[in-house]
Amino acid sequence: MPARAHAIAIASAVVFAATAAQPQDNAYPTRPVELVVPFSAGGATDVIARLASQLVTEEWGQPIVIQNKAGATGAIGGEYVVRAAPDGYTLLVATASTHAVLPAYRTDLKYDTVQSFDTVTLLATFPNLLVVNPRTVPAKTVAEFIDFLKSRPGKVNFGSSGAGSSVHFAGELFKLMTHTDMQHVPYRGSAPALADLLAGNVDVMFDNMTNVWPQVQQGQIRALGVASLERTPLAPEIPAIAETVPGFEATSWVGIVAPAGTPKPIVQKIAKSFTQAMKDPTVIKRLAELGGTAETNTPTEFRNFIADDRAKWRRLAEQAKIVAP
């Protein structure tokens, strides 16, 4: 075959392949979509995933099936999604814990939290809240709590949703910035950690406000400070920890990612649908009630967002010498 004819044949084949793929991408999804939540049911990540997925399911006409695959601070769920086919039918709920803090803590992850995924969109942000069991911690302010810790070095314990989680590193950041010491107790998700806080088996948590705010309102636990630089509109009476510990900030976030190599048209469709869901007044209202803020971005912006947050927590890990055993 002459070179010119051969080149034309190749170009035609490429155009045909792209054209053939386009209807498939436009038709997505044609079957149920699996959305992996890498933590136990009932926590903030799970709540937000279900809120958004309900609306997206209605738009797509295909169910989004929530799969809770807890363990290893999200690494089990992360590995599961990385191994899945990059076709848009297996997605992961990414969080500050799974994609920014955990890689700062563990160097043995079987995937890269930026390169191994195609980012879709951020869904929501929310501050962590410093809460204590009032039966074991008498402090009513952040300053009193710091004094309490200094009078009992290493004797107070704080729970988290897992080693290497954002909840864990919020506590480590507090220790570093206040020159205090606490014992870390990791759990398989926020829900069991909160249950032990309520029972008095752990004294303190720096958990997502979305997760602990209802218990604060009921008087079961006491909120000492919010981990954003400024007070939250949901509870303006609760001071920011930064008012006592200048510069202290430990906010969390939730978003959607897919296995690397997922077709861009599918990524864009998922991003558009979830972005629209987070604009729904019902979702915004429910998030606000829990202390969260609906916040979305583009796939590229979300990739940069994760990379920047990961760099921040890596600096803390190096400074505080926090490494996985």
N, C-alpha and C positions, 0 to 999 in steps of 0.2 A: 504494500500500500504506500503510495507517495506520502512524503512527510507532511504536506499540507492537509491531505485528506485524513491522515492519521490524527493530526492535531485537532481537526474539526470533529472527528469522532469522539475523541477524549472530552472535548469541551461539551459536546452534546450529552455525553454520558453524565458529566457532572451536573449539568442543568437538569437533566431528567431525574437524577437522584435527589437533588434539592427540591424539585417540584413534587416528587413522590413523597418526600418526608414531610412536606408542609401540611398536607391535610391531616396527617397523623398528629402532628403537634397541635394543630388547631382544634382537633377533636378531643384532645386530652381534657379531662380524664374519661376513659371509657369503662373503668372498673374502680372498685374501692381503692382509696389511697391510705397507706399506713403512715401514721404520724407517731414517731417514737418519742416518748417523754422519758428522759434518762433518770428519773427519780420516782419515788413511790407516789401513789395516788393521794390526793388531798393537799399537797403542798402548793406553793404559789405558782410554780412552773406548770403544774397540772391544771390548776384552775384557769390560768390564762389560755393555755392550749385549747381547753374545752370551750371556753367562751368564743374564741375566734373561729374554731373549727365548725361550730354549729352553724354559723352564718355562711361560711364558705361551702359547707355541705349543701345548704339550700340553694346557693348560686350554681354549683356544679351539677347538682342532680345525682351525685355519686357520694356515698358515705366516706367520711374521713374516720378511720378506725384508730382510736388512741391506744397505743401499746406502752404500758409502763414497764420499762426495763431498767430497774434500779441496780445500783452497785458500783463500787469503785469511783464514786463521785462523778458518775456520768460516763466513765470510760467504757462500760459494758454496752450501753446504748450507742455510744459513738462508734465503737468497733463494728457493731451490728449494721449500722447505716453505711459506714465506709465500704463494707463488703457487698452491699446491695447493688442491684443493677441501677445505673444512672439514667433512669427513665422517668423519674418524677413520681413513681408510685411508692417510694419509701423516703420519707422526710424525717428530719430530726429537729426537735426543739433545742436550740442552742442557748446557753446561758452564760453569764459571767463566770460561773463556776466551771462549766465544762470546757469553755473555749478560751478563757483568759487566765484564770487562776490555776486550774489544774496543770496546764503545761509549764507553769512557773514552778510548780511543786514536784512534778514527776518528769524525769528525763527518759523514761522507758515506754512512753505511749507508742502504740503501733501505728499511729497516724499523726499528721500535722494538722492542728486545729484551723489553719488558714488554707494550706495548699490541698488538703485532702477533701475539701468540701467546696461546693458552689454556694456562695452566700445568696440568700433570697431577700429577706428584709428583717429589720428590727421590728418588734411588736410593741414592747412596753419597757419602761424603766421605773424603778421604785427604790427608795432608800432602805437601807437596813436600819433596824431599830434596836437599840440597846435595852434589853428587858431583863428583869431579875425576878426570882421567886421571893416575894416579900417575907416568907417565913424563914428563909436562910440568909437573905441579904437585907439588912435594915436600911441601907442607904436610900435616900430619896432624891438625890441630885448626883450629877456626874462627879462633882468635886468630892462629895461624901463617899462615893463609890471608889474613887482613886485612893482616898485615905484608908478605906476598908481593906482594899487590896494590899496596900503597903504595910498594914498591920498584920497581915496574914499571907506573907509571900509563899506562893505555890500551893496554898491550901484551898483556894476557891477554884471551882472547875467551870468551864464553859462548854456547852454543847454546840455541835454544828451538823450540817447535813452531810458531812463527810470530809475526810482529810483532803486538803487541796481544794475545798469549795470556797466560794466567796464569803460564806458565813464564817468559815474557819479563818480565812486571811483577814477578815475584818477584826476578829479578836486579836490576831497576831499584830496587826497594825496598831491597835489600841495599846497593847503591851509595850511595843517598841516606843510609841510616842509618849507614853506616860511613865515609862521606866518601872513597870509593875510586872508581876508574874502570875499566871493562871495555868491550870492544867487543862489541856484540850481533850474533849471526849467526842470522838466522831461517831455519827450514826449513818444509817442507810437512808438518808432523806430527812427533810425538815420535820415531817409529821411525827416520826418516832422520837426525834430529839425534843420537840415541843411537848410531847406526852411526858417525857421524863422531867422536863423543866416544871411542868405543872405538878408532877408528883413529888418534886423536891429532890430528885436523884441527881440533877445538875442545878447549878446556882444561877447561871447567866447564859444568855444567847445574844448574838448580834444578828438576828434573823431578819429576813425580808419582812417589811411592814405588812405586805399583803398577807403573810402567813400568820402573824401574831397579833395584829390589831384587834380582831374580835375578842381575844382573851384579855387584852388590855382594857377594852371597854367594859368587859364583864367583871373586872377587878380581880381576875385570877392571877395575873402577873402585873408587875409595875414597869412602866416605861420611864427610863431616865433620860434618854436623848436620842435624837434622830441622826443618822450618819451621813446626812447631806450637809453641804456647807451652810445652807439656810434652813429655816424651819419649814415644815410642810403645811400647806393650806388645810389639809385634812385635820390636823391637830396642832394649831398654832401655839397652844399652851405648852407643848413639849419643846424644850430648847434643843438646838442643834448641839451635838457633842463639840463641834468646832468653837462654840462660844466659850468652852472651858479648855479645850485642846485645839488651839488654832491650827487650821489646815487639815483637820481630820475629815476624811471623806471616804465612804465605802458604799457605793450605790450598786445595785444589781440591775440586770437587764435580761430580756428574753427575746429570742428571735427564731427564724426558720432558716435551716440550711438543707442542702441536698448533696448526694454523693457527687464528687468531682466528675465532670464530663456530662452532666445532665444537659440536654439541648437547651440553648438559650431561649428559644420561644416558650418552652415549658417553664423555665425559671421565671421568665417575665410574667407569664400568666399566673403562676402561683403568687408572685410578689404583688401583682395587681389585685388579686382576689383577697389576700390577707390584709393588704393595705386598706382596701375598702372596708373590710370587716372591722378594723380597728377605728374607723371613723364613725361607726354606728353609735348613736346616742346611748343605747342600752349598754354597750360594751364600755364606753367612756364613763358612764355613770357608775357601773359596777366596779371598774378599776379604781375610780376616785374614792369609792366607799372603802376600798381595801388599801388605799394609800399609793396606788400606782398611777402612772401617766401613760396613756397611749402615745406611742412615738414610733414612726416608721421612717424608712429611708430606702434608697435604691440599692440594688445588689452590690454595686461598686462601693458606695458609701458604707455599707454594712461591713464589707471586707476590710476597709481601712479602719473602721470603728473597732473591730475585733483586734486587729493588729496593734493598734494604739493601746487598748486596754490590757492586752497581754504583756506589752512592754512595761507598763506601769507596775504590774504585779510581779514581774520578773525582777525588777529593781528591788522591791520589798523582800523577795525571797533571798536575794543576794545579801542585802543589808542585814537582815535578821537571821541569816544562815538557816533558812527553813528548807529542808530537803526531805524527800520521802525516805522512809527507812529501807 
